[in-house]
Amino acid sequence: MKKLLFVVTALLFAAASIPVFASGAQEEGSAKSNIIIYNSMHGDPLPREADEEVIKMFSEEYPDKQVIHSIVAHEDFKQAIRAYLSSSTPPDLLTWFAGNRARFFIDKGLIMDISDVWEEQGWNETYAKGWQSMSSVDGKKYFLPTSWYWWAVYYRPSVFEKYGLEAPKSWDEFMDVCDTLVANGVKPFAIGTKYRWTAAAWFDYFNMRINGPEFHVNLMLGKEKYDDPRVKKVFAEWGSMIDKGYFIDDPAAYSWSEAIPFMLDETAAMYLMGDFIRDSYPADQHDDLDFFRFPIYDSSVPVGEDAPTDGYFIPANTANPEGAKQLIAYFGSKEIQEYFAEKMGRLNTNSEVDMSLFNENQQKGIKMINNSDFVAQFYDRDTTPEMANKGMDAFMEIWEKHTKADIDRICARLEKDRQDIFTE
């Protein structure tokens, strides 16, 4: 268990000006299953417009239901959610993040088991294994994932062609690609670690590929030890790649986007990054940008991928469980997910969504994630903020210090941090 407490008084104060509870209406109406309280963090203009339109469509389809819909600014919502869930009359449906951000509340009994909704809606057949595992704890479903983006190794096909390379699938192929690039004076990887989270992606993938997603998620939850030999193997493999010159020099001097020019001028050939790299990559060079799955280290290990995902859940203490389940089922339906895809270009989780709505690049990403065994969020989403801070400090240190003695020392420190943070 985590050494974390709900600071309810402060959060209630922070949320005091937000119309969230509508207590009287909920007590009188929600119990009769005709009032549903829905709080959303989709406050940016386009998501707000889409959210409001979906609620309007729901109300037209179910005229006997009244949805009291509050949209709260994203950062305010993140601060207020603990106050929502600790209230005796919480909202009936909330937007939130998958992974540890949801698991934290699940473990405290604050999120409702919606396995029956998954069964009734056929989602156990229409949602891929990765999405199901993300939404489950001890075989029960608690979360509805809806929109996401993927991480992968991005590269320039023209550079690969220049050196006779193909996108690698196995670890040996991956190392051969890196060695060929180095032999030709090209750094295999661009990376900017001025902001630490980019280094965390490397830890996620090394750990999932070497030790498997089950070990990874348990480490994120504080259930495995950081001084475990399996974690030390991750750092040793990572350190080996650093020693071989596989990364650009002085990555801490660059933000993630500031490192993109290393790919553009062929100083580097690849970049482990989320698909949002396209937003900062020159539009006239998108045709020379492709990606592949982070290569497989051990074929016997289930495949985990990072795909930060947003979705919905029902508070355990909702006064209107049936109304909440009806609304969450609506959000998870093929029709509404297709609406979000058309309206905002959102990648969806329901495999029944018409794939023609997505471009070739998106379809490739969807296929990659749907063919994975587990979908993780990202290091700083999957573990607690306190542990993420300690971990990302360690990842930065690994760039400079990764002898066996250094790794032993770093892992011992991380293990002490884990015990302090996750012990009551």
C-alpha positions in Angstrom: 0.0 0.0 0.0 1.1 3.5 -0.7 2.1 6.0 1.9 -0.4 8.5 0.6 -3.3 10.2 2.3 -6.3 12.1 0.9 -5.9 15.7 1.7 -9.6 16.2 1.5 -9.9 19.6 3.2 -7.5 21.3 0.8 -9.0 19.7 -2.2 -12.5 20.6 -1.2 -11.3 24.1 -0.9 -9.7 24.0 -4.3 -12.9 22.6 -5.8 -15.3 24.8 -3.9 -16.1 27.0 -6.9 -16.8 24.1 -9.2 -20.4 22.8 -9.7 -19.7 19.2 -9.1 -22.0 17.5 -6.7 -25.5 18.8 -7.2 -26.4 17.0 -4.1 -30.1 17.8 -3.7 -30.8 16.8 -7.3 -28.8 13.6 -6.9 -30.6 12.6 -3.7 -34.0 13.1 -5.1 -33.6 12.2 -8.7 -30.6 10.0 -9.2 -32.0 7.4 -6.9 -34.9 7.2 -9.3 -32.4 6.6 -12.1 -33.4 9.6 -14.1 -30.7 12.1 -13.2 -27.0 11.3 -14.0 -24.2 13.5 -12.7 -21.3 13.6 -15.2 -18.0 15.5 -14.6 -15.5 15.8 -17.4 -12.0 17.2 -17.7 -12.4 17.9 -21.4 -12.2 21.6 -21.1 -10.3 22.5 -24.3 -12.5 24.0 -27.1 -12.8 21.0 -29.4 -13.1 18.3 -26.7 -15.6 20.5 -24.9 -17.7 20.8 -28.0 -17.6 17.1 -28.7 -18.4 16.2 -25.0 -21.4 18.5 -25.0 -22.6 17.2 -28.3 -22.4 13.5 -27.1 -24.4 14.4 -24.0 -27.0 16.1 -26.2 -27.2 13.0 -28.4 -27.6 10.8 -25.3 -30.4 13.0 -24.0 -32.2 12.8 -27.3 -31.9 9.0 -27.4 -32.9 8.7 -23.7 -35.4 11.5 -23.1 -36.3 10.1 -19.7 -32.7 10.7 -18.5 -31.4 14.1 -17.4 -27.6 14.5 -17.5 -26.1 17.2 -15.3 -22.9 17.8 -17.1 -20.0 19.8 -15.6 -16.8 20.5 -17.5 -13.8 21.3 -15.3 -10.4 22.7 -16.4 -8.0 19.8 -16.8 -5.5 20.7 -14.0 -8.3 21.7 -11.6 -10.0 18.4 -12.3 -6.8 16.5 -11.4 -6.7 18.4 -8.1 -10.4 18.0 -7.3 -10.9 14.3 -8.1 -10.1 13.0 -4.6 -12.6 15.4 -3.2 -15.2 14.1 -5.7 -14.6 10.5 -4.7 -14.5 11.1 -0.9 -17.9 12.8 -1.0 -20.9 10.9 0.2 -22.6 12.0 -3.0 -20.0 11.8 -5.8 -20.7 12.3 -9.4 -22.1 9.3 -11.3 -19.5 9.3 -14.0 -16.0 10.8 -14.3 -13.3 11.1 -17.0 -9.9 10.0 -15.9 -6.5 8.3 -16.9 -5.9 4.6 -17.2 -3.1 2.9 -15.5 -2.0 3.6 -11.9 -3.9 6.9 -11.9 -7.1 4.7 -11.9 -5.5 1.8 -10.0 -4.8 4.0 -7.1 -8.5 4.6 -6.6 -9.5 1.0 -7.4 -7.2 -0.3 -4.7 -9.0 2.1 -2.2 -12.4 0.8 -3.2 -13.5 4.1 -4.7 -14.2 2.8 -8.3 -17.1 0.5 -9.2 -16.6 -2.9 -10.7 -18.3 -2.6 -14.1 -17.6 -6.2 -15.3 -21.3 -6.6 -15.9 -21.2 -3.6 -18.4 -18.3 -5.1 -20.2 -20.2 -8.4 -20.5 -23.5 -6.9 -21.5 -21.9 -4.6 -24.1 -19.8 -7.4 -25.6 -16.6 -5.4 -24.9 -14.7 -8.6 -23.9 -14.9 -9.5 -27.6 -14.7 -6.0 -29.2 -11.8 -4.6 -27.1 -8.3 -6.1 -27.6 -6.5 -7.9 -24.8 -4.3 -4.9 -24.1 -7.2 -2.7 -23.4 -8.9 -5.3 -21.3 -5.8 -5.9 -19.1 -5.4 -2.1 -18.7 -9.0 -2.0 -17.3 -8.8 -5.0 -15.0 -7.7 -5.8 -11.5 -7.9 -9.4 -10.2 -10.1 -10.3 -13.2 -12.7 -7.6 -12.7 -13.2 -4.6 -15.0 -13.2 -1.1 -13.5 -12.4 1.3 -16.3 -13.5 2.1 -19.9 -10.5 3.2 -22.0 -11.5 5.2 -25.0 -8.8 7.4 -26.6 -5.0 7.0 -26.8 -1.8 7.4 -28.7 1.0 4.9 -29.2 4.8 4.9 -28.6 7.2 3.3 -31.0 10.7 3.7 -32.6 10.4 6.3 -35.3 12.9 6.3 -38.2 13.6 7.7 -41.6 13.2 5.0 -44.3 15.5 6.9 -46.6 18.3 6.7 -44.1 17.7 3.0 -43.6 17.7 2.4 -47.3 20.9 4.3 -47.7 22.7 1.8 -45.4 20.8 -1.3 -46.6 18.8 -1.6 -43.4 15.3 -2.9 -42.6 13.1 -2.2 -39.6 14.2 -4.8 -37.0 11.9 -7.1 -35.2 14.2 -9.1 -32.9 16.8 -7.8 -30.5 19.7 -9.2 -32.6 18.4 -7.5 -35.7 18.0 -4.3 -33.6 21.7 -4.4 -32.5 22.8 -5.1 -36.1 21.0 -2.0 -37.2 22.6 0.1 -34.5 26.0 -1.3 -35.1 25.7 -0.6 -38.9 24.7 3.0 -38.3 27.6 3.6 -35.8 30.0 2.1 -38.3 28.8 4.7 -40.8 29.2 7.6 -38.4 25.4 7.9 -37.6 24.1 7.9 -34.1 21.3 5.3 -33.9 19.1 7.4 -31.5 18.2 11.0 -31.0 16.9 11.9 -27.6 16.4 15.0 -25.5 16.3 14.5 -21.8 16.2 18.2 -20.6 12.8 17.1 -19.3 13.3 13.6 -17.7 10.2 11.8 -19.0 11.8 10.9 -22.4 14.4 8.7 -20.5 11.5 7.0 -18.7 10.3 5.6 -22.0 13.5 3.7 -22.3 13.1 2.2 -18.9 9.5 1.2 -19.7 10.4 -0.6 -22.8 13.6 -2.3 -21.5 11.7 -3.5 -18.5 8.7 -4.8 -20.4 10.8 -6.5 -23.1 13.3 -8.1 -20.7 11.1 -8.9 -17.7 7.6 -8.8 -19.1 4.6 -6.5 -18.5 3.4 -8.3 -15.4 6.7 -7.6 -13.6 6.7 -4.0 -14.9 3.2 -3.2 -13.7 3.9 -4.8 -10.3 7.1 -2.7 -10.0 5.0 0.4 -10.8 2.6 -0.6 -8.0 5.4 -1.0 -5.5 5.0 -4.7 -5.3 8.4 -5.6 -6.7 11.8 -4.4 -5.5 14.0 -2.0 -7.4 17.2 -3.8 -6.2 15.9 -7.0 -7.9 18.4 -8.5 -10.3 15.8 -8.1 -13.1 15.9 -4.3 -12.7 19.6 -4.3 -12.6 19.6 -6.2 -15.9 17.5 -3.4 -17.4 20.1 -0.8 -16.4 23.0 -3.0 -17.5 21.5 -3.4 -21.0 20.7 0.3 -21.2 24.2 1.2 -20.1 25.7 -1.1 -22.7 23.8 0.8 -25.4 25.1 4.1 -24.0 28.7 2.8 -24.0 28.4 1.7 -27.6 27.6 5.2 -28.7 24.0 4.5 -29.7 22.7 7.9 -28.4 23.5 11.5 -29.3 25.9 13.3 -27.1 24.7 15.3 -24.1 21.0 14.6 -24.5 20.2 16.7 -21.4 21.0 19.8 -23.4 17.9 19.3 -25.5 14.1 19.0 -25.0 12.5 16.2 -26.9 11.5 18.4 -29.8 14.9 20.1 -29.9 16.5 16.7 -30.6 14.4 16.2 -33.8 16.9 18.1 -36.0 19.5 15.3 -35.4 17.2 13.1 -37.4 16.6 15.7 -40.1 20.3 16.2 -40.8 21.1 12.4 -40.5 23.2 12.8 -37.4 20.8 10.3 -35.9 18.5 7.8 -37.5 15.8 6.8 -34.9 13.8 8.2 -32.0 11.8 6.4 -29.3 8.8 8.7 -29.0 5.0 9.0 -29.0 3.1 9.6 -32.2 2.9 13.3 -31.3 6.4 13.5 -32.8 4.6 14.2 -36.1 3.2 17.4 -34.6 6.8 18.8 -34.3 8.3 17.1 -37.4 8.4 19.2 -40.6 5.2 18.5 -42.5 7.0 18.3 -45.8 9.1 15.4 -44.5 6.3 13.3 -43.0 6.5 11.0 -46.0 10.0 10.1 -44.8 9.0 9.2 -41.3 7.9 5.7 -40.3 7.9 3.6 -37.1 8.3 0.1 -35.8 7.5 -1.8 -32.6 10.3 -1.6 -30.0 12.1 -4.9 -30.8 11.5 -8.1 -29.0 14.2 -9.0 -26.5 12.8 -12.4 -25.5 10.1 -14.1 -27.6 8.8 -16.0 -24.6 7.9 -12.7 -22.8 4.4 -11.2 -23.4 4.5 -8.0 -25.4 3.7 -4.8 -23.6 3.4 -1.4 -25.2 3.1 2.2 -23.9 -0.1 3.8 -25.1 -1.2 6.6 -22.7 -5.0 6.3 -22.5 -7.9 8.3 -21.3 -11.4 7.0 -20.4 -14.2 6.8 -17.9 -15.1 5.2 -14.6 -18.0 5.1 -12.2 -17.4 6.0 -8.5 -18.2 3.2 -6.1 -20.5 5.3 -4.1 -22.6 6.6 -6.9 -26.3 7.1 -6.0 -27.3 6.1 -9.5 -25.3 3.0 -10.6 -27.8 2.1 -13.3 -27.8 5.5 -14.9 -24.0 5.7 -14.7 -23.7 2.3 -16.4 -26.1 3.4 -19.1 -24.0 6.5 -19.8 -20.6 4.7 -19.7 -22.0 2.1 -22.1 -23.0 4.9 -24.5 -19.4 6.3 -24.4 -18.0 2.9 -25.1 -20.3 2.2 -28.1 -19.1 1.9 -31.7 -21.3 4.8 -32.7 -19.9 7.3 -30.1 -16.3 6.2 -30.6 -16.7 6.7 -34.3 -18.1 10.2 -33.6 -15.0 11.1 -31.6 -12.8 9.7 -34.3 -14.5 11.8 -37.0 -14.8 14.9 -34.8 -11.3 15.0 -33.3 -9.3 12.3 -35.0 -9.1 10.3 -31.8 -7.7 6.8 -31.9 -10.3 4.5 -30.4 -10.3 1.3 -28.4 -13.4 -0.4 -29.8 -12.3 -2.7 -32.6 -15.7 -2.4 -34.3 -15.0 1.3 -35.2 -14.7 1.7 -39.0 -11.0 1.6 -39.8 -11.5 3.7 -42.9 -11.9 6.7 -40.6 -8.1 6.5 -39.9 -5.1 7.2 -42.1 -2.5 4.5 -43.0 -0.2 5.6 -40.2 -3.0 5.5 -37.6 -4.1 2.1 -38.8 -0.6 0.7 -38.4 -0.5 2.1 -34.8 -3.9 0.6 -34.0 -2.8 -2.8 -35.3 0.4 -2.7 -33.3 -1.4 -2.0 -30.1 -4.2 -4.5 -30.8 -1.6 -7.2 -31.3 0.0 -6.5 -27.9 -0.6 -8.5 -24.7 -0.6 -5.6 -22.4 -1.0 -1.8 -22.7 0.9 0.3 -20.2 0.5 4.0 -19.7 3.9 5.5 -19.1 6.3 5.5 -16.2 5.0 8.7 -14.5 1.4 7.6 -15.1 1.8 4.0 -14.0 3.5 4.7 -10.7 2.9 7.2 -8.0 4.2 10.8 -8.5 6.6 10.5 -5.6 8.1 7.3 -7.0 8.1 8.6 -10.6 10.2 11.6 -9.4 12.8 9.4 -7.7 12.8 7.0 -10.7 13.3 9.7 -13.3 16.2 11.1 -11.3 17.8 7.7 -11.4 17.3 7.4 -15.1 19.1 10.6 -15.7 22.0 9.4 -13.6 22.2 6.2 -15.6 23.3 8.2 -18.6 26.5 9.1 -16.8 27.0 6.3 -14.3 26.2 2.7 -15.3 29.0 0.5 -14.1 27.9 -2.5 -12.0 28.8 -0.7 -8.8 26.8 2.4 -10.0 23.8 0.2 -10.9 23.9 -1.5 -7.5 24.1 1.8 -5.7 21.3 3.4 -7.8 19.0 0.3 -7.4 19.6 0.3 -3.6 18.6 3.9 -3.4 15.5 3.3 -5.5 14.6 0.4 -3.3 14.8 2.5 -0.2 12.6 5.1 -1.9 10.1 2.4 -2.8 9.9 1.2 0.8 9.4 4.7 2.1 6.8 5.6 -0.5 4.8 2.5 -0.6 4.8 1.6 3.1 2.0 2.9 5.3 
